[in-house]
Amino acid sequence: MADPLAALRPLHAPPPVPWWPPAPGWWLLCLTIVVAAAALLWWRRATAARRAALSELQALERSALSTQQKVARLNRLLKRYALVCAPATDTAALTGGAWLDFLDSRGGGGDFTRGPGSILLTVPYGGGEASDMTALFGLARRWIKNNRERR
């Protein structure tokens, strides 16, 4: 009697797994990375003005300028950032009490007209004295953080 296993063909290895196309999990990973990178770039672009304003505010707070110069530069910084956040037709021409009312309406909570922000009207022009610069810079920081740039 002959061996029946001898009539079988020899074992052979399966073909190697190709590297292309990748498995669905790799496609999903690539898509997730692309979406995350796009979201990060969008977020960085959307918050660039705020980060720049906060950086300038910090530098101004630490500077060795006189109180009068600091308040004048702070007022200019707030105006520039307001132009980024609101249409120029609404903000560019605002001065005096209307300017402080605008700041209060956009997140100041009354602290610009009745609080430490009121010195923005007098100190840059030589009137009055700034009593609490820390509160003024804190108010400006809060206002910048609470306002979003227009897209």
TABELHU-V80274 format. One record per residue. N is the residue number from 1. RES is the residue in three letters. SS is DSSP state (@ for helix, = for strand, . for the rest). Layout:
N_RES_SS ; N_RES_SS
This chain:
1_MET_. ; 2_ALA_. ; 3_ASP_. ; 4_PRO_@ ; 5_LEU_@ ; 6_ALA_@ ; 7_ALA_@ ; 8_LEU_. ; 9_ARG_. ; 10_PRO_. ; 11_LEU_. ; 12_HIS_. ; 13_ALA_. ; 14_PRO_. ; 15_PRO_. ; 16_PRO_. ; 17_VAL_. ; 18_PRO_. ; 19_TRP_. ; 20_TRP_. ; 21_PRO_. ; 22_PRO_. ; 23_ALA_. ; 24_PRO_@ ; 25_GLY_@ ; 26_TRP_@ ; 27_TRP_@ ; 28_LEU_@ ; 29_LEU_@ ; 30_CYS_@ ; 31_LEU_@ ; 32_THR_@ ; 33_ILE_@ ; 34_VAL_@ ; 35_VAL_@ ; 36_ALA_@ ; 37_ALA_@ ; 38_ALA_@ ; 39_ALA_@ ; 40_LEU_@ ; 41_LEU_@ ; 42_TRP_@ ; 43_TRP_@ ; 44_ARG_@ ; 45_ARG_@ ; 46_ALA_@ ; 47_THR_. ; 48_ALA_@ ; 49_ALA_@ ; 50_ARG_@ ; 51_ARG_@ ; 52_ALA_@ ; 53_ALA_@ ; 54_LEU_@ ; 55_SER_@ ; 56_GLU_@ ; 57_LEU_@ ; 58_GLN_@ ; 59_ALA_@ ; 60_LEU_@ ; 61_GLU_@ ; 62_ARG_@ ; 63_SER_. ; 64_ALA_. ; 65_LEU_. ; 66_SER_. ; 67_THR_@ ; 68_GLN_@ ; 69_GLN_@ ; 70_LYS_@ ; 71_VAL_@ ; 72_ALA_@ ; 73_ARG_@ ; 74_LEU_@ ; 75_ASN_@ ; 76_ARG_@ ; 77_LEU_@ ; 78_LEU_@ ; 79_LYS_@ ; 80_ARG_@ ; 81_TYR_@ ; 82_ALA_@ ; 83_LEU_@ ; 84_VAL_@ ; 85_CYS_@ ; 86_ALA_. ; 87_PRO_. ; 88_ALA_@ ; 89_THR_@ ; 90_ASP_@ ; 91_THR_@ ; 92_ALA_. ; 93_ALA_. ; 94_LEU_. ; 95_THR_. ; 96_GLY_@ ; 97_GLY_@ ; 98_ALA_@ ; 99_TRP_@ ; 100_LEU_@ ; 101_ASP_@ ; 102_PHE_@ ; 103_LEU_@ ; 104_ASP_@ ; 105_SER_@ ; 106_ARG_@ ; 107_GLY_@ ; 108_GLY_@ ; 109_GLY_. ; 110_GLY_. ; 111_ASP_. ; 112_PHE_. ; 113_THR_. ; 114_ARG_. ; 115_GLY_. ; 116_PRO_@ ; 117_GLY_@ ; 118_SER_@ ; 119_ILE_@ ; 120_LEU_@ ; 121_LEU_. ; 122_THR_. ; 123_VAL_@ ; 124_PRO_@ ; 125_TYR_@ ; 126_GLY_. ; 127_GLY_. ; 128_GLY_. ; 129_GLU_. ; 130_ALA_. ; 131_SER_. ; 132_ASP_. ; 133_MET_@ ; 134_THR_@ ; 135_ALA_@ ; 136_LEU_@ ; 137_PHE_@ ; 138_GLY_@ ; 139_LEU_@ ; 140_ALA_@ ; 141_ARG_@ ; 142_ARG_@ ; 143_TRP_@ ; 144_ILE_@ ; 145_LYS_@ ; 146_ASN_@ ; 147_ASN_. ; 148_ARG_. ; 149_GLU_. ; 150_ARG_. ; 151_ARG_.
